[in-house]
Amino acid sequence: MEILIIAIYLLLSSGGLILIKLGANSVILNIKNGIFNCSISIISLLGLICYIGSFLIFTFVIVKKFDLTYIMPILTGISQIFVILSGCFIFKEYINNYGIIGIVLIIIGLVMLNIK
């Protein structure tokens, strides 16, 4: 059950960021005549909902079930890897050699955190 909660958190967190970026070009923010106007695409809205969902799962479930000193580095590292890889595959962003070395170091750190 705990792995499922973590998987849902990672899916919502990373998916939310990806959806927000996918819909970012259609977001319009302006102030005209003292009135604030905001227009957001459905994709960005879904991303925002996913990200809020991940925040709620983290705040009300994960924080209660796990030690923060253990789970936070793991979640952050895995989330960063997901976002970097999705940037490469979905958005065709370039990752240089330093980025690859960084990913390898994150993975090494995750393995070291799990050695008991």
C-alpha positions in Angstrom: 0.0 0.0 0.0 2.8 2.4 0.8 4.5 1.8 -2.6 1.2 2.5 -4.3 0.8 5.8 -2.4 4.4 6.8 -3.4 3.7 5.9 -7.0 0.5 7.9 -7.1 2.3 10.9 -5.5 5.1 10.7 -8.1 2.7 10.3 -11.0 0.6 13.3 -9.9 3.6 15.5 -9.1 5.5 14.7 -12.3 2.4 14.5 -14.4 1.2 17.8 -13.1 4.4 19.6 -14.0 4.4 18.0 -17.5 0.8 19.1 -18.1 1.4 22.6 -16.8 4.3 22.9 -19.3 2.3 21.5 -22.1 -0.4 24.1 -21.6 1.8 27.0 -20.7 1.7 28.6 -24.1 -2.0 29.3 -23.7 -1.9 30.9 -20.3 -2.7 34.6 -20.3 -2.2 36.9 -17.3 -2.8 40.6 -17.6 -4.1 43.7 -15.7 -6.3 46.1 -17.7 -8.0 49.1 -16.1 -7.2 47.7 -12.6 -8.8 44.4 -13.3 -6.8 41.2 -13.1 -7.5 38.7 -15.9 -6.4 35.1 -16.1 -7.0 32.7 -18.9 -5.7 29.1 -18.5 -6.0 26.1 -20.8 -7.7 22.9 -19.8 -4.3 21.1 -20.0 -2.7 23.5 -17.5 -5.8 23.3 -15.3 -5.5 19.5 -15.2 -1.8 19.9 -14.4 -2.6 22.2 -11.6 -5.2 19.8 -10.2 -2.6 16.9 -10.4 0.0 19.0 -8.6 -2.4 20.1 -5.9 -3.4 16.4 -5.5 0.3 15.4 -5.1 0.7 18.2 -2.5 -2.3 16.9 -0.5 -1.0 13.3 -0.7 2.4 14.4 0.5 1.1 16.6 3.3 -1.6 14.3 4.7 -0.4 10.8 3.9 3.3 10.6 3.2 4.5 12.9 6.0 2.6 10.8 8.5 3.7 7.4 7.3 7.5 8.0 6.6 10.5 9.6 8.2 11.1 12.9 6.3 14.9 12.4 6.4 14.4 9.1 4.5 11.5 9.7 2.1 12.0 13.3 1.0 15.4 12.7 -0.7 14.0 9.6 -2.4 10.8 11.3 -3.7 12.7 14.4 -4.8 15.4 12.3 -6.6 12.9 10.1 -8.4 10.7 13.1 -9.3 13.7 15.0 -10.8 14.6 12.0 -12.9 11.0 11.6 -14.2 10.8 15.3 -15.1 14.3 15.3 -16.8 13.4 12.2 -18.8 10.0 13.6 -19.8 11.7 16.8 -20.8 13.9 14.8 -23.2 11.2 12.5 -24.6 8.1 14.7 -24.6 9.5 18.2 -25.1 12.6 17.2 -27.0 14.8 19.1 -24.6 18.5 18.4 -24.7 20.4 16.9 -21.8 24.1 17.3 -21.8 26.8 15.1 -20.2 26.7 17.0 -16.9 22.9 16.3 -16.8 23.6 12.6 -17.4 26.2 12.5 -14.7 23.8 14.3 -12.3 21.1 11.6 -13.0 23.7 8.9 -12.3 24.6 10.6 -9.0 21.0 10.8 -8.0 20.5 7.1 -8.7 23.7 6.3 -6.7 22.4 8.5 -3.8 19.0 6.7 -3.9 20.7 3.3 -3.7 22.9 4.5 -0.8 19.9 5.8 1.1 18.4 2.3 0.9 21.4 0.4 2.1 20.7 -0.5 5.7 
